[in-house]
């Protein structure tokens, strides 16, 4: 008796929704996402279960809604509009939405064209000349699509650049009005960092800066520290921002910030230079903010000093960074390339710019930037 009343058998009696695999394969070219394919599955299922007799090819929208109760009329209407524009269905209009009749023949024709395109042996062309004409047609369509994509890319690039410049100017004016002074070079460099590298939305930056200025936090380095925390904690709304400031941003914390800077501490530990003196910190901040070098680039210059000299110091690093700045070298890769080219050039010319000093077990080389070639090395 239990087998006679099994509901599981009823599941199979209702049949299946059969969607051609080619729909999935060519989904991208047909501009279909998974939600679109789900709607097409409902249409196919309705066609298989509600389309009677066999010569009847169309199905109405009401039948689709009946077969798929979770599908709303608005959603189906929106998707059908997209399918009509994509030319993968036809519709016979009616007085009511439920009476509209859908036809799947356009989708079948599109799939057939795509398969013939990829497998010319299925083509019904009478001659090679007809095939060549069709291939020329496809090539022309591809060229037109490529041109359209290039134009769209250039248009979007121009729009992004104009928008970026506009956002920068608006924020710069806001900073100037809040601080009562023209925006400094340090602040300008950090503003670009917030907009481009950290990818903050301009509206969000307005809120962040407003909260900083309300607490008399005007130092760009201090604001960057706050911005880094906000980015790290994935804070992206005003409520979260207010909570962060109320919890973490204490006036005494930023008074101590100048005394302890993780970047300077790392730089000092790496190079062996005592960076406790205020004057040495000022030199580091000159490289970091006035010259707009990243911490990685300053560490790279420190590595050059450690590798090339025995008793180097900040003056040597300053000369290396000044040389890179004059040549607009802003990445570690560009710096390494420039140094390799200098070594190759010096070797060919047998330049005395590189000398070796006998220091026992370790050899140190004096690295002279290209801009200093010809000067006497001591």
NORDABEL-V564681 format. One record per residue. N is the residue number from 1. RES is the residue in one letter. SS is DSSP state (H for helix, E for strand, C for the rest). BURIAL is + if it has 24 or more other ideal C-beta (glycine too) atoms within 12 Angstrom, else -. D_CENTER is the distance of its C-alpha to the mean C-alpha in Angstrom with 1 decimal. Layout:
# NORDABEL-V564681
N,RES,SS,BURIAL,D_CENTER
N,RES,SS,BURIAL,D_CENTER
This chain:
# NORDABEL-V564681
1,X,C,-,62.5
2,X,C,-,59.0
3,X,C,-,57.9
4,X,C,-,59.3
5,X,C,-,57.2
6,X,C,-,54.0
7,X,H,-,51.0
8,X,H,-,48.9
9,X,H,-,50.8
10,X,H,-,49.9
11,X,H,-,46.2
12,X,H,-,47.0
13,X,H,-,49.4
14,X,C,-,46.6
15,X,C,-,45.0
16,X,C,-,41.4
17,X,C,-,38.5
18,X,C,-,38.2
19,X,C,+,35.1
20,X,C,+,35.1
21,X,H,-,32.7
22,X,H,+,31.8
23,X,H,+,30.0
24,X,H,-,27.5
25,X,H,-,27.4
26,X,C,+,26.8
27,X,C,+,24.7
28,X,C,-,21.7
29,X,C,-,24.0
30,X,C,+,25.9
31,X,C,-,22.7
32,X,C,+,23.7
33,X,C,-,21.7
34,X,H,-,23.5
35,X,H,-,24.9
36,X,H,+,26.3
37,X,H,+,27.9
38,X,H,+,29.4
39,X,H,+,31.1
40,X,H,+,32.3
41,X,H,+,33.7
42,X,H,+,35.7
43,X,H,+,37.0
44,X,H,+,38.1
45,X,H,+,39.8
46,X,H,+,41.6
47,X,H,+,42.7
48,X,H,-,44.1
49,X,H,-,45.9
50,X,H,+,46.9
51,X,C,+,47.6
52,X,C,-,51.3
53,X,C,-,53.3
54,X,C,-,51.5
55,X,C,-,51.9
56,X,C,-,49.9
57,X,C,-,46.3
58,X,C,+,44.7
59,X,E,+,43.9
60,X,E,+,43.6
61,X,H,+,40.8
62,X,H,-,43.2
63,X,H,+,43.7
64,X,H,+,40.0
65,X,H,+,39.9
66,X,H,-,43.0
67,X,H,+,41.6
68,X,C,+,38.3
69,X,C,-,39.3
70,X,C,-,35.8
71,X,C,+,34.5
72,X,C,-,35.0
73,X,H,-,36.4
74,X,H,-,33.6
75,X,H,-,30.9
76,X,H,+,33.1
77,X,H,-,33.7
78,X,H,-,30.1
79,X,H,+,29.3
80,X,H,+,32.5
81,X,H,-,31.4
82,X,H,-,28.2
83,X,H,+,30.3
84,X,H,-,32.8
85,X,H,-,30.3
86,X,C,-,29.0
87,X,C,-,32.7
88,X,C,+,32.9
89,X,C,+,35.6
90,X,E,+,38.6
91,X,E,+,40.2
92,X,E,-,43.7
93,X,C,-,43.7
94,X,C,-,46.1
95,X,C,-,47.4
96,X,C,-,45.4
97,X,H,-,42.0
98,X,H,-,43.5
99,X,H,-,45.8
100,X,C,+,43.1
101,X,E,+,43.4
102,X,E,+,40.5
103,X,E,+,40.7
104,X,C,+,38.6
105,X,H,-,40.1
106,X,H,-,37.2
107,X,H,+,34.7
108,X,H,-,37.3
109,X,H,-,37.7
110,X,H,+,34.0
111,X,H,+,33.8
112,X,H,-,36.9
113,X,H,+,35.5
114,X,H,+,32.4
115,X,H,-,34.6
116,X,H,-,37.1
117,X,H,-,34.3
118,X,H,-,33.2
119,X,C,-,36.8
120,X,H,-,39.1
121,X,H,-,42.1
122,X,H,-,42.1
123,X,C,-,42.5
124,X,C,-,45.7
125,X,C,-,45.8
126,X,C,-,49.4
127,X,C,-,48.7
128,X,H,-,46.2
129,X,H,-,46.2
130,X,H,-,44.9
131,X,H,-,42.1
132,X,H,-,41.2
133,X,H,-,41.0
134,X,H,-,38.7
135,X,H,-,36.4
136,X,H,-,36.5
137,X,H,-,35.4
138,X,H,-,32.4
139,X,H,-,31.5
140,X,H,-,31.8
141,X,H,-,29.6
142,X,H,-,26.9
143,X,H,-,27.3
144,X,H,-,27.1
145,X,H,-,23.9
146,X,H,-,22.3
147,X,H,-,23.6
148,X,H,-,22.3
149,X,H,-,18.7
150,X,H,-,19.0
151,X,H,-,20.5
152,X,H,-,17.8
153,X,H,-,15.1
154,X,H,-,17.3
155,X,H,-,17.9
156,X,H,-,14.4
157,X,H,-,13.8
158,X,H,-,17.1
159,X,H,-,16.4
160,X,H,-,13.1
161,X,H,-,15.3
162,X,H,-,18.2
163,X,H,-,16.5
164,X,H,-,15.0
165,X,H,-,18.6
166,X,H,-,20.2
167,X,H,+,18.4
168,X,H,+,19.2
169,X,H,-,22.8
170,X,H,-,23.3
171,X,H,+,22.3
172,X,H,+,24.3
173,X,H,-,27.3
174,X,H,+,26.9
175,X,H,+,27.0
176,X,H,-,30.0
177,X,H,-,31.9
178,X,H,+,31.4
179,X,H,-,32.4
180,X,C,-,35.1
181,X,C,-,34.0
182,X,C,-,31.8
183,X,C,+,28.4
184,X,C,-,28.8
185,X,H,-,26.9
186,X,H,+,25.8
187,X,H,+,24.5
188,X,H,-,22.7
189,X,H,+,20.9
190,X,H,+,19.9
191,X,H,+,18.9
192,X,H,+,16.3
193,X,H,+,15.1
194,X,H,+,14.9
195,X,H,+,13.1
196,X,H,-,10.6
197,X,H,-,10.4
198,X,C,+,11.0
199,X,C,-,9.2
200,X,C,+,12.5
201,X,C,-,13.7
202,X,H,+,16.7
203,X,H,-,19.1
204,X,H,+,18.3
205,X,H,+,18.8
206,X,H,+,22.1
207,X,H,+,23.3
208,X,H,+,22.4
209,X,H,+,24.1
210,X,H,-,27.1
211,X,H,+,27.7
212,X,H,+,27.6
213,X,H,+,30.0
214,X,H,-,32.3
215,X,C,+,32.8
216,X,C,-,33.4
217,X,C,+,30.3
218,X,C,+,29.7
219,X,C,+,28.7
220,X,H,+,25.1
221,X,H,+,25.0
222,X,H,+,26.2
223,X,H,+,23.7
224,X,H,+,20.9
225,X,H,+,22.6
226,X,H,+,22.5
227,X,H,+,18.9
228,X,H,+,18.1
229,X,H,-,20.3
230,X,H,+,18.8
231,X,H,-,15.3
232,X,H,-,17.0
233,X,C,-,19.1
234,X,C,-,16.3
235,X,C,+,18.5
236,X,C,-,17.1
237,X,C,-,20.5
238,X,H,-,23.6
239,X,H,-,25.8
240,X,H,-,23.8
241,X,H,+,23.5
242,X,H,-,27.3
243,X,H,-,28.1
244,X,H,+,26.1
245,X,H,+,28.0
246,X,H,-,31.3
247,X,H,-,31.0
248,X,H,-,29.4
249,X,C,+,29.8
250,X,C,-,33.5
251,X,H,-,35.1
252,X,H,-,36.8
253,X,H,-,33.6
254,X,H,+,32.2
255,X,H,-,35.7
256,X,C,-,35.4
257,X,C,+,31.9
258,X,C,-,33.3
259,X,C,-,35.8
260,X,C,-,33.2
261,X,C,+,29.9
262,X,H,-,28.2
263,X,H,+,26.8
264,X,H,+,30.3
265,X,H,-,31.8
266,X,H,-,29.7
267,X,H,+,30.4
268,X,H,+,34.1
269,X,H,-,34.3
270,X,H,+,32.7
271,X,H,+,34.8
272,X,C,-,37.9
273,X,C,+,38.2
274,X,C,-,39.4
275,X,C,+,36.9
276,X,C,-,39.0
277,X,C,-,40.5
278,X,H,-,39.0
279,X,H,-,39.4
280,X,H,+,37.2
281,X,H,+,34.5
282,X,H,-,34.7
283,X,H,+,34.2
284,X,H,+,31.0
285,X,H,+,29.7
286,X,H,-,30.6
287,X,H,+,28.3
288,X,H,+,25.5
289,X,H,+,25.6
290,X,H,+,28.0
291,X,C,+,26.8
292,X,C,+,23.1
293,X,C,+,22.9
294,X,C,+,20.6
295,X,H,+,22.6
296,X,H,-,21.8
297,X,H,+,23.3
298,X,H,+,26.3
299,X,H,+,26.8
300,X,H,+,26.7
301,X,H,+,29.4
302,X,H,+,31.3
303,X,H,+,31.2
304,X,H,+,32.6
305,X,H,+,35.3
306,X,H,+,36.2
307,X,H,-,36.3
308,X,H,+,38.2
309,X,C,+,40.7
310,X,C,-,43.1
311,X,C,-,43.6
312,X,C,+,40.5
313,X,C,-,39.1
314,X,H,+,36.9
315,X,H,-,38.6
316,X,H,+,37.5
317,X,H,+,33.8
318,X,H,+,34.0
319,X,H,+,35.3
320,X,H,+,32.6
321,X,H,+,29.8
322,X,H,+,31.7
323,X,H,+,31.9
324,X,H,+,28.1
325,X,H,+,27.6
326,X,H,-,30.1
327,X,C,-,28.2
328,X,C,-,24.7
329,X,C,+,23.7
330,X,C,-,20.8
331,X,C,-,19.5
332,X,H,-,21.6
333,X,H,-,21.3
334,X,H,-,22.7
335,X,H,+,25.4
336,X,H,-,26.5
337,X,H,-,26.7
338,X,H,+,28.8
339,X,H,+,31.1
340,X,H,-,31.6
341,X,H,-,32.5
342,X,H,+,34.9
343,X,H,-,36.6
344,X,H,-,37.1
345,X,H,-,38.5
346,X,H,+,40.7
347,X,H,-,42.1
348,X,H,-,43.0
349,X,H,-,44.7
350,X,C,-,46.2
351,X,C,-,45.2
352,X,C,-,46.8
353,X,C,+,43.6
354,X,C,+,43.0
355,X,C,-,45.9
356,X,E,-,46.5
357,X,E,-,48.6
358,X,E,-,50.6
359,X,E,-,49.6
360,X,C,-,51.1
361,X,C,-,48.7
362,X,E,-,45.5
363,X,E,-,44.8
364,X,E,-,42.7
365,X,E,+,41.6
366,X,C,+,41.4
367,X,C,+,38.2
368,X,C,+,38.8
369,X,C,+,35.8
370,X,H,+,36.4
371,X,H,-,37.1
372,X,H,-,40.0
373,X,C,-,41.6
374,X,C,-,45.3
375,X,C,-,45.8
376,X,C,-,48.2
377,X,C,-,46.7
378,X,C,-,48.7
